[in-house]
Amino acid sequence: MLRILVAGSLCCLALGAAAEDYPQRPIRIIVPFAPGGATDVPARLVAPRMSEALGQPVIVENRPGAGGIIGVDAVVKAARDGYTLLMATNGELVMNPFIYSKLPYDPFKDLAPVSIMIESPLVLIVPNASPFDSAAQVIAAAKAKPGELTYATAGTGSTSHVLTEMMAQHAGIRLLHVPYKGGAPASAAMVSGEVAMGLLNLGSSTSLMKGGRAKALAITSASRNSDYPSLPTLMEQGVPDFADGIWVGMAAPAGVAQEIIERLSTEVRKALADSEVRARLAQLGVQPLGTTPEEAAVRIRREVPRYRAAITSAGIKAN
């Protein structure tokens, strides 16, 4: 028993020393998607600021594939020393356990949240030639013809899929899902009129609206966006209690010393407070948050039952 106690004490001392000296080498931020996307850009914005503050290179590494599973799995299996981090959305961190029956990890047990960094509402978009001029008209048409109105998403089990089904559940309608292989082809299909509508992030919606290629009917935030004050919320147009969107957070493998988690979270918040970073995020239609690890954990716990219920009710499954 004495030997066990001594060994445990030495282990704790070693972890404390490692946290105190952190970092001593480059840090990797793994993004489980291709470069240039909604998860990748924020990582590349904060990485140089974190590198300057921490005194070590912070490198963004893209590991796309399998709806984000490959990248997340790489982080989960990495050493628990704070040198491998994850940037992922609420899809990978909260929704996937209820969509995939055989995930190689449990994000609730195998990852430690560092910060929820940014969030973005979605916008209900229809082709420019669409007969619909409001979300209320879409809802009325869907009620008249249940299961016939089509919507595009970035794929089965994607965040846009889950949130569109949640919207439909709150509105009391049934829609027909048309999955595509990514956000870009889904947007193209919607603009061309191949499908009736789509829920896109605010940044993507803005470019389509300004180009005159699509009409925005409503936004999924709780209140109107200050940059688009004429765009009503879905709740204003007959979708009760629905205010949701995409958020992106940073996480580390479970077991990383809490002192390291706190240090990383502090530097993330400082990076997000940078005026240039905030200006770039505003151009993307993204709101910086920068929560503490505790605040991130509370939000994840709060969202689990809501997403689980919506995914189960819609029967969303992916392999």
Secondary structure, DSSP 8 states (H G I E B T S, - for coil): -HHHHHHHHHHHHHHHHHHHH--SS-EEEEESS-TTSTTHHHHHHHHHHHHHHHTS-EEEEE---GGGHHHHHHHHTS-SSSSEEEEEEHIIIIIHHHHBTT-SS-HHHHEEEEEEEEEEEEEEEEETT-S--SHHHHHHHHHHSTTTSEEEESSTT-HHHHHHHHHHHHHT---EEEE-SSHHHHHHHHHHTSSSEEEEEHHHHHHHHHTTSEEEEEE-SSS--TT-TTS-BTGGGT-TT---EEEEEEEEETTS-HHHHHHHHHHHHHHHH-HHHHHHHHHTT-EE----HHHHHHHHHHHHHHHHHHHHHHT--B-
